[in-house]
Amino acid sequence: MTPSNPAVSVVIPTFARPALVLRAVESVLTQTFSNLEIIVVIDGGDSATIASLQSLSMSRLRLLPLERQVGGSRARNEGVSIAKGEWIAFLDDDDLWFPKKLEKQIAVARASDSTDPIVACQVVARTPGGDVVWPRKLPTEPLSEYLLARDSWAQGDGLMQTSTLLVTRRLLQKVKFQDGLRKHQDWDWLLRAAKEPGTRVEFVNEPLAVWNLRESSGSVSRKLDWQASLNWIRERRGLVTRRAYAGFIATQIASQAARQRHWKAFFPLLTEMFRMGRPKAIDMCLLVGMWLVPGSLRERLRSSW
């Protein structure tokens, strides 16, 4: 029976991946913390997913089919709008949770002295080169530098991925995911939410979720579009430090431009990095490396670190 006042509402947006979302839901059902409801937001006409989930036939599961596709940000907001729980946890349809994920995060959240804690955790990142545990370091201030800049060659220094987040419904009603944003949805929300009074990042320093980078490789958020990423960081310039701005150009934008073989972007991005940012030596090395080191070699190097 669905609890009338569940402590946690789990919001899972999905579209046209019935087998994956069923697996994600099943990982929620194995949670040792059971006072929860599961809201699967079906982003547009998707009868196969509806049929797959209806086979579970349980009262804790609520389906929210949307008439048309609205994207991940709006889908999450729609799920939050019908949630009953004091706390909201997000899970992407191709990711998984370990059984004690919610139990451990709820304990940290309730022990926090902030009114609206943002609780994250480590993940097992399932990459084409194998499994790695990210992030390698705890969240630090300023948050924009932790999320967007690197202090080493390897990916995964700082990370707060959507499927790790547990936050209050109150905060999500105040700060919604940016509707229509196709890329960087989690970073965008985190940077805005962290500015709200009473928020603080809390962290469980152990992997409690699986981030499936192999199966999400075709998702909209991972498609190459360096101009969209450049527009995003320019629009959010007031929320990031100059170092974070430079780090984002060096890793995210330069990587996409190089893989798209937009060679003419190199010098404009280099100019942007110095004009609007404050790069460190590692940022310069990363920017140049994105063009000089083939992507396949970079993937092999990451898997070895």
C-alpha positions in Angstrom: 0.0 0.0 0.0 1.3 3.5 -0.9 2.0 5.5 2.3 -0.3 8.5 2.5 2.7 10.6 3.5 5.8 9.0 2.1 9.1 10.4 3.4 10.7 10.2 0.0 9.4 10.6 -3.5 11.6 9.1 -6.2 11.2 10.8 -9.6 12.3 8.9 -12.7 11.9 10.6 -16.1 12.0 8.2 -19.1 11.1 7.8 -22.7 11.2 4.8 -25.0 13.5 2.7 -22.8 11.1 0.2 -21.1 13.7 -2.4 -20.2 16.1 0.1 -18.7 13.4 2.0 -16.7 12.0 -1.3 -15.4 15.5 -2.1 -14.1 15.8 1.3 -12.5 12.5 0.9 -10.7 13.5 -2.5 -9.5 16.6 -1.0 -7.9 14.4 1.4 -6.0 12.2 -1.5 -4.8 15.3 -3.1 -3.2 15.9 -0.1 -1.0 16.2 -0.8 2.7 14.4 2.5 3.3 10.8 1.6 2.3 8.8 4.7 3.2 8.7 6.0 -0.4 6.8 6.4 -3.5 8.0 6.0 -7.1 6.9 8.5 -9.7 7.9 7.5 -13.3 7.4 10.5 -15.6 6.8 9.1 -19.2 8.0 11.9 -21.5 5.5 11.7 -24.4 3.6 8.9 -26.0 5.2 5.7 -25.0 2.8 2.8 -24.7 5.6 0.2 -24.4 6.9 1.8 -21.3 3.5 2.1 -19.8 2.7 -1.5 -20.4 6.1 -2.6 -19.0 5.6 -0.7 -15.7 1.9 -1.6 -15.3 3.0 -5.2 -15.1 4.6 -4.4 -11.7 1.1 -3.7 -10.3 2.0 -2.1 -7.1 0.5 0.9 -5.3 3.8 2.6 -4.5 4.4 3.1 -8.2 2.7 6.1 -9.8 2.9 6.7 -13.6 2.7 10.2 -15.0 2.4 10.0 -18.8 2.9 13.4 -20.5 1.0 14.1 -23.7 4.1 15.4 -25.6 7.8 15.2 -25.1 9.1 18.1 -22.9 12.7 17.0 -22.1 14.3 15.9 -18.9 14.2 19.2 -17.0 10.4 19.7 -17.4 9.8 16.0 -16.8 11.5 16.2 -13.4 9.6 19.4 -12.5 6.3 17.6 -13.5 7.2 14.7 -11.2 8.0 17.0 -8.3 4.7 18.8 -8.8 2.7 15.7 -7.8 5.2 14.3 -5.3 4.0 13.7 -1.7 7.3 13.2 0.0 9.2 15.7 2.1 12.3 14.6 0.3 12.8 14.1 -3.5 15.4 11.7 -4.9 16.1 11.6 -8.7 17.1 8.5 -10.7 17.8 8.6 -14.4 16.2 5.7 -16.3 19.5 4.0 -17.3 21.1 4.3 -13.8 20.8 2.1 -10.7 20.8 2.4 -6.9 22.5 0.2 -4.4 20.1 -1.1 -1.6 21.2 1.3 1.1 21.3 4.5 -1.0 18.3 6.2 0.5 18.8 4.9 4.0 22.3 6.4 4.3 21.4 9.7 2.6 18.2 10.2 4.7 20.3 9.7 7.8 22.8 12.4 6.6 20.0 14.7 5.5 18.1 14.5 8.9 21.4 15.1 10.8 22.2 18.2 8.8 21.7 21.6 10.5 20.8 23.3 7.2 17.2 23.7 6.3 17.5 22.5 2.8 20.5 20.2 2.5 21.5 18.9 -1.0 22.8 15.3 -0.3 24.9 13.6 -2.9 27.2 10.5 -2.9 29.9 8.7 -4.9 28.9 6.6 -7.9 30.3 3.7 -9.8 30.7 5.2 -13.2 30.2 2.4 -15.8 32.4 3.6 -18.7 33.3 1.8 -21.9 36.7 1.3 -20.4 35.4 -0.3 -17.2 34.0 0.7 -13.8 35.5 3.6 -11.8 34.4 5.3 -8.6 33.7 9.0 -8.9 34.2 11.6 -7.5 37.7 11.2 -6.2 37.4 14.2 -3.8 34.7 15.6 -1.5 32.7 18.7 -2.6 34.5 21.9 -1.9 33.8 25.6 -2.1 33.3 27.3 -4.4 30.9 24.7 -5.8 31.3 25.9 -9.4 35.0 25.1 -9.4 34.4 21.7 -7.8 31.9 20.8 -10.6 33.4 22.5 -13.6 37.2 22.7 -13.2 39.8 20.0 -12.8 43.1 19.9 -10.9 44.3 16.7 -12.7 44.3 15.1 -16.1 41.7 12.5 -15.2 38.0 12.9 -15.3 36.0 12.4 -12.1 37.7 14.8 -9.7 34.5 16.5 -8.8 31.0 15.2 -9.5 27.4 15.5 -8.3 25.4 13.5 -10.7 21.6 13.7 -10.9 20.9 10.1 -9.8 22.8 10.8 -6.6 20.8 13.8 -5.5 18.4 13.8 -2.5 16.9 17.2 -1.7 13.9 18.7 0.0 10.6 19.1 -2.0 10.5 22.7 -0.7 13.8 23.6 -2.4 12.7 22.0 -5.7 9.4 24.0 -5.6 11.5 27.2 -5.1 14.3 26.3 -7.6 13.0 24.3 -10.6 15.0 22.6 -13.3 15.4 25.0 -16.2 12.7 24.2 -18.7 14.0 23.6 -22.3 17.6 23.1 -21.3 19.1 20.2 -23.3 22.5 20.0 -21.7 24.1 20.6 -18.3 20.7 20.3 -16.5 22.2 19.0 -13.2 25.0 21.6 -13.1 22.5 24.3 -13.9 20.2 23.4 -11.1 22.9 22.8 -8.5 24.6 26.2 -9.2 21.3 28.0 -8.8 20.0 26.0 -5.8 23.3 26.3 -3.9 22.8 30.1 -3.8 19.5 29.8 -1.9 19.7 30.6 1.9 19.7 27.6 4.1 21.2 25.2 1.5 24.4 23.2 2.0 25.9 20.3 0.2 26.2 17.1 2.3 28.0 14.1 1.0 28.0 10.3 1.6 31.6 9.3 0.8 30.8 5.9 -0.7 29.3 4.7 -4.0 25.6 4.2 -3.6 24.6 4.4 -7.3 25.6 3.2 -10.7 26.0 5.8 -13.5 25.7 4.0 -16.8 27.8 6.0 -19.2 27.8 3.2 -21.7 24.0 3.0 -22.1 23.5 6.8 -21.9 25.9 7.5 -24.7 23.0 8.3 -27.1 21.1 10.6 -24.7 20.4 14.2 -25.7 22.5 15.5 -22.9 25.6 13.7 -24.2 25.3 14.8 -27.8 28.1 17.0 -29.1 27.1 20.7 -29.3 29.9 22.9 -28.2 28.1 26.1 -29.2 25.2 25.2 -26.9 27.6 24.6 -24.0 29.3 27.9 -24.7 26.0 29.7 -24.6 25.1 28.0 -21.4 28.3 29.0 -19.5 28.0 32.6 -20.8 24.4 32.8 -19.5 25.4 31.4 -16.1 28.6 33.5 -15.8 27.2 35.2 -12.7 27.0 31.8 -10.9 30.6 30.6 -11.5 34.1 31.8 -10.6 36.5 32.8 -13.4 38.5 29.7 -12.7 35.3 27.5 -13.1 34.6 29.4 -16.4 38.0 28.6 -17.7 37.9 25.0 -16.6 34.6 24.4 -18.3 35.9 25.7 -21.6 39.0 23.6 -21.3 37.2 20.3 -20.6 33.6 20.4 -21.8 33.6 22.9 -24.7 37.0 22.1 -26.1 36.4 18.4 -25.9 33.2 18.7 -28.0 34.6 21.1 -30.5 37.7 18.9 -31.0 35.5 15.7 -31.5 33.4 17.6 -34.0 36.6 18.7 -35.8 35.8 22.3 -35.5 39.4 23.4 -35.7 38.6 27.1 -36.2 37.1 27.1 -32.7 40.5 26.6 -31.0 41.7 30.3 -30.9 38.3 31.8 -30.2 37.9 29.4 -27.2 41.5 30.2 -26.0 40.7 33.9 -26.2 37.4 33.4 -24.3 39.2 31.4 -21.6 41.5 34.3 -20.9 39.1 37.1 -21.5 36.3 35.8 -19.2 38.1 33.2 -17.1 41.2 32.8 -15.0 42.9 29.5 -16.2 45.5 27.5 -14.4 48.3 25.7 -16.1 46.3 22.5 -16.0 43.4 24.2 -17.9 45.8 25.2 -20.7 47.2 21.7 -20.9 43.7 20.2 -21.0 42.5 22.6 -23.7 45.5 21.8 -26.0 45.3 18.1 -25.2 41.7 18.0 -26.4 42.9 18.8 -29.9 46.2 17.0 -29.9 45.3 13.7 -28.2 42.8 11.5 -30.0 39.6 10.8 -28.2 40.2 7.0 -28.2 43.6 7.5 -26.5 42.1 9.8 -23.9 39.5 7.2 -23.1 42.2 4.6 -22.6 44.2 6.9 -20.5 41.2 7.7 -18.3 40.5 4.0 -17.7 44.1 3.5 -16.6 44.0 6.3 -13.9 
